[in-house]
Amino acid sequence: MITSIVTGCAGFIGSHLVEQLLSLGHQVIGIDCFTDYYSRELKRQNLATALQHSNFKLIEQDILDLDCQALLSQAEFLFHLAAQAGVRASWGSSFRHYSRNNIDATQVLLEAARRAPRLRRFIFASTSSIYGDAESYPTAETLCPKPVSPYGITKLAAERLGQIYYQNFAVPFVALRYFTVYGPRQRPDMGFHKFIKAILAHQPIQVYSDGEQTRDFTFVADIVAANVQAALTDQPVEGEIINVGGGSRVVLNDVFALLGTLMSEPVVLQYTPSQAGDARHTAADISKARQLLGYAPCFDLTAGLQQEIEWFTKFQPE
C-alpha cells in the first residue's frame, strides 16, 4: 500500500486532499498542530470523514517537534501544505510565526527528505502571492517573482530552499503555486467565506479598494487534482515550479453580483482603502500544468461558488 504524508491535514485544502488520497487506496499520515489561527473545532470538523477511515492516522504535533527522519522513512509521497497563512496578518510582530512555520518547517522536512529511501515526490504548496504585482497576465512561471507581502516572501524562500535541495541532494521537490483557492471548508479569513457570511447576515461586505481588482479563482477540487497529478505523473517534474489556476480571470465586483444571484439576496458593498500586501491582479498561465501534469480545471466559478454556498448554509461555520 502506498504511504502518503499530508502536513496541514486539518486545513481547508489539506482535508480535501486527505480524503482524495484515501479514496485512491493510500495509507495517509496526517500532521497538524491545530494552531489558533482559526477555530480548532472547525479543523476537527474538516477531518470528520478521514478520522473514520482505517487507513488514516493523525499526528497532532508541530513539524519542528517531530522526528521527521523517522516519519519519512516509509513514505512515498509528501504533500507539504502546512503553513502560516494570510497576507494581511504577516506584517509586524506576527512575522516570526511566518518565518518559523513557512521557512523553518520546510527546511526541516527537506533535510529529512534527503535521507528518505522511498520518497518519490515532495509536493510543496506555494502561492500566487509570490508574483505580487506581476509584469504581465496571465502570469507564467518564468516571470521574476515580486512579492508585495511578508507572507509571499516566506513562501518564495521555501520554494528556493526546495529547489536547492533538489539541485544538491536530488530531493524530488516540486512546487505548485495556487491561485486564490475557494470552495467548501474555506478558512474564515478568506474572501468568499466572509462574503457569504455577510450576505446571509444581511450585513455589508467590506471591499478593499474599488472592487475592480481581478483574481484567478481556483476551486479546491481542482487544486487537489493537481496535487495528485504532480505526485503520480511520469513526467520529470522534480525541481519544477508549476502554476495551478482556475482558468479564468474575474473582476471582484462581478463576483459580488454573481453571489447575489446565486443566493437570491441583496448584496451591500462598503468600499474601504486598499490593504498593504494585496496584489491588484492575479491570473495564472497554466500551460505548464497542462503539459507536465495533464491538468485542466473542471469547475467554473458559478458551479464552485454554489458548492461553497451549500456547504456554508449546511454547517454555518464561524
C-alpha positions in Angstrom: 0.0 0.0 0.0 1.2 3.5 -0.9 2.0 5.7 2.1 1.4 9.4 1.8 2.0 12.2 4.3 0.0 15.3 4.3 1.1 18.2 6.5 -1.6 20.7 7.4 -4.1 17.9 7.0 -6.9 19.6 9.0 -6.9 22.7 6.9 -9.1 23.8 4.1 -7.1 22.2 1.2 -5.3 19.5 3.3 -8.5 17.9 4.5 -9.8 17.5 0.9 -6.5 16.1 -0.2 -6.5 13.5 2.6 -10.0 12.3 1.5 -8.9 12.0 -2.1 -5.8 10.0 -1.3 -7.8 7.7 0.9 -10.2 7.1 -1.9 -7.3 6.2 -4.1 -6.2 3.5 -1.6 -3.3 5.3 0.0 -2.4 4.9 3.7 -2.4 8.6 4.8 -0.5 10.0 7.7 -1.8 13.5 8.5 0.1 16.1 10.5 -1.4 19.1 12.0 -0.6 21.1 15.2 -4.0 22.9 15.2 -2.7 26.4 15.5 -5.0 29.0 16.9 -5.1 31.0 13.6 -8.7 29.9 13.4 -11.1 27.6 15.3 -9.8 24.2 16.3 -13.4 22.9 16.2 -13.7 23.8 12.6 -10.5 22.0 11.7 -11.7 18.9 13.6 -14.9 19.1 11.6 -12.8 19.2 8.4 -11.3 15.8 9.4 -14.6 14.1 10.4 -14.7 11.8 7.4 -11.0 11.0 7.4 -10.9 10.1 11.1 -13.4 7.4 10.5 -11.2 5.7 7.9 -8.9 2.8 8.9 -6.1 4.0 6.6 -5.8 7.4 8.2 -3.5 8.3 11.1 -3.5 11.7 12.7 -0.3 13.1 14.3 -1.2 16.2 16.3 2.2 17.8 16.6 4.3 20.7 15.4 6.6 19.8 12.5 9.6 21.3 14.3 9.0 19.0 17.2 8.7 15.8 15.1 11.3 13.2 14.3 10.9 13.9 10.6 13.6 11.4 9.6 11.6 8.5 11.2 8.4 9.8 9.9 9.5 9.9 6.3 11.3 6.6 6.4 8.4 4.7 4.8 6.7 7.5 2.9 6.5 7.5 -0.9 4.7 10.9 -1.2 5.0 14.0 1.0 2.4 16.8 0.5 3.6 19.8 2.5 0.6 22.0 2.9 1.2 23.2 6.5 1.9 26.9 6.6 1.1 30.2 8.4 -1.5 31.6 6.0 -2.8 35.1 5.4 -1.2 38.0 3.5 -2.5 40.9 5.7 -1.6 39.2 9.0 2.0 38.7 8.0 3.2 42.3 8.9 4.6 43.4 12.2 5.4 41.2 15.2 3.5 38.2 13.8 6.1 37.8 11.1 8.1 35.4 13.3 5.3 32.9 13.0 5.5 33.1 9.2 9.3 32.6 9.1 9.1 29.7 11.6 6.1 27.9 10.1 6.8 28.6 6.4 10.6 28.6 6.2 12.0 26.7 9.2 9.4 23.9 9.0 10.0 23.4 5.3 13.8 23.2 5.8 13.4 20.5 8.4 11.3 18.4 6.1 13.7 18.9 3.2 16.6 17.7 5.4 14.6 14.6 6.3 13.7 14.1 2.7 17.4 13.9 1.8 17.6 10.5 3.5 14.1 9.2 2.9 14.7 6.0 0.9 11.3 5.5 -0.6 10.3 9.1 -1.2 9.1 9.6 -4.8 7.8 13.2 -4.7 7.8 16.1 -2.3 4.9 18.3 -3.3 5.0 21.8 -1.8 2.0 24.1 -1.6 3.1 27.5 -2.9 1.1 30.6 -3.8 0.5 33.2 -6.4 1.4 35.8 -3.7 5.0 35.2 -4.9 4.3 37.1 -8.1 3.0 40.2 -6.3 2.1 42.8 -8.9 3.2 40.8 -11.9 4.6 42.3 -15.1 2.1 40.5 -17.4 -1.1 38.5 -17.3 -1.7 35.6 -17.5 1.5 35.2 -15.5 4.0 32.4 -16.4 6.4 30.8 -14.0 9.3 32.3 -15.9 8.5 35.9 -14.7 10.6 37.3 -11.9 8.8 36.9 -8.5 8.0 40.3 -6.9 6.2 39.5 -3.6 4.4 42.5 -2.0 3.8 40.9 1.4 5.9 39.2 4.1 3.8 36.1 3.6 4.8 36.0 -0.1 8.5 36.4 0.8 8.4 33.4 3.2 6.8 31.2 0.6 9.3 32.2 -2.0 12.1 31.4 0.4 10.6 28.0 1.0 10.4 27.4 -2.8 14.0 28.3 -3.2 15.0 26.0 -0.4 13.2 23.2 -2.1 15.0 23.9 -5.4 18.5 23.9 -3.9 17.7 20.6 -2.1 16.7 19.2 -5.4 19.8 20.5 -7.1 22.3 19.4 -4.4 20.7 16.3 -2.9 18.2 15.1 -5.6 15.2 15.7 -3.2 12.2 15.1 -5.6 10.7 18.6 -4.9 8.0 20.2 -6.9 6.2 23.4 -6.0 2.6 24.2 -7.0 1.7 27.9 -7.0 -2.0 28.0 -6.0 -4.2 30.9 -7.3 -6.9 32.1 -4.9 -8.5 28.8 -3.8 -12.1 28.6 -2.8 -14.8 26.0 -2.0 -16.3 24.1 0.9 -14.2 24.4 4.2 -12.7 27.7 3.1 -11.0 29.4 6.1 -12.9 32.1 7.9 -10.4 34.8 7.0 -10.7 34.1 3.2 -12.8 36.2 0.8 -15.8 34.0 -0.2 -16.2 32.7 3.3 -16.5 36.3 4.6 -18.7 37.4 1.7 -21.2 34.6 2.1 -21.4 35.1 5.8 -22.1 38.8 5.4 -24.8 38.3 2.8 -26.6 35.7 5.0 -26.4 38.0 7.9 -27.7 40.9 5.8 -24.6 42.9 6.5 -22.4 44.9 4.1 -19.4 43.3 2.6 -16.2 45.2 3.2 -14.4 45.6 -0.1 -10.8 46.8 -0.1 -10.1 49.3 -2.9 -12.6 49.8 -5.7 -13.6 46.2 -6.4 -12.2 46.4 -9.9 -9.2 44.2 -8.9 -9.2 40.8 -10.6 -8.4 37.3 -9.3 -7.9 33.9 -10.9 -10.2 31.8 -8.6 -9.5 28.1 -8.3 -11.9 25.5 -6.9 -10.4 23.3 -4.2 -11.2 20.0 -6.1 -9.0 21.3 -9.0 -6.2 22.1 -6.5 -6.5 18.6 -5.1 -6.4 17.1 -8.6 -3.2 19.0 -9.4 -1.5 17.7 -6.2 -2.4 14.1 -7.1 -1.3 14.6 -10.7 2.0 16.1 -9.6 2.7 13.1 -7.4 1.7 10.4 -9.9 2.8 11.8 -13.2 5.6 10.0 -15.2 6.8 13.4 -16.5 10.0 14.7 -14.9 8.6 17.4 -12.7 11.3 17.3 -10.0 12.7 20.8 -9.4 9.8 22.5 -11.2 7.6 25.4 -10.2 4.1 25.0 -11.6 1.1 27.4 -11.6 -2.3 25.9 -10.6 -5.2 28.3 -11.5 -8.8 28.1 -12.3 -8.5 29.1 -16.0 -10.3 32.5 -15.9 -9.7 36.0 -14.5 -12.7 37.6 -12.8 -13.4 41.2 -11.6 -14.3 41.2 -8.0 -17.4 43.4 -8.4 -18.7 40.9 -10.9 -18.2 38.2 -8.3 -20.4 40.1 -5.8 -23.2 40.3 -8.5 -22.9 36.6 -9.0 -23.1 35.8 -5.3 -26.3 37.9 -5.1 -27.8 36.0 -7.9 -26.8 32.6 -6.6 -28.0 33.4 -3.1 -31.1 35.4 -4.1 -30.1 38.0 -1.6 -29.3 41.7 -1.8 -25.6 42.5 -1.7 -24.5 45.7 0.0 -20.9 46.8 -0.6 -18.8 49.0 1.6 -15.6 50.2 -0.1 -12.6 50.9 2.1 -8.9 51.7 1.3 -6.7 49.0 -0.2 -4.6 46.9 2.2 -0.8 46.6 2.3 0.3 43.4 0.7 -2.7 42.9 -1.7 -1.8 42.4 -5.3 -4.0 44.3 -7.7 -4.5 41.5 -10.2 -3.7 37.7 -10.5 -4.1 35.4 -13.5 -2.4 32.1 -14.0 -0.8 30.9 -17.2 -1.5 27.1 -16.7 0.3 25.9 -19.9 3.0 24.2 -17.9 0.5 22.4 -15.7 -1.4 21.2 -18.7 1.8 19.9 -20.3 3.5 18.3 -17.3 0.5 17.2 -15.2 -2.3 16.9 -17.7 -4.1 19.4 -15.5 -7.3 21.0 -16.6 -9.6 22.9 -14.2 -13.1 21.2 -14.1 -15.1 23.8 -12.1 -16.2 27.2 -13.3 -16.8 29.9 -10.7 -20.6 29.5 -10.8 -20.5 25.8 -10.0 -17.8 26.2 -7.4 -19.5 29.0 -5.6 -22.7 27.1 -5.5 -20.9 24.3 -3.7 -19.4 26.7 -1.2 -22.7 28.4 -0.5 -24.4 25.0 0.1 -21.6 23.9 2.5 -21.8 27.2 4.4 -25.6 27.1 4.7 -25.4 23.5 6.0 -22.6 23.9 8.5 -22.9 27.6 9.5 -19.2 27.9 10.3 -17.9 30.8 12.3 
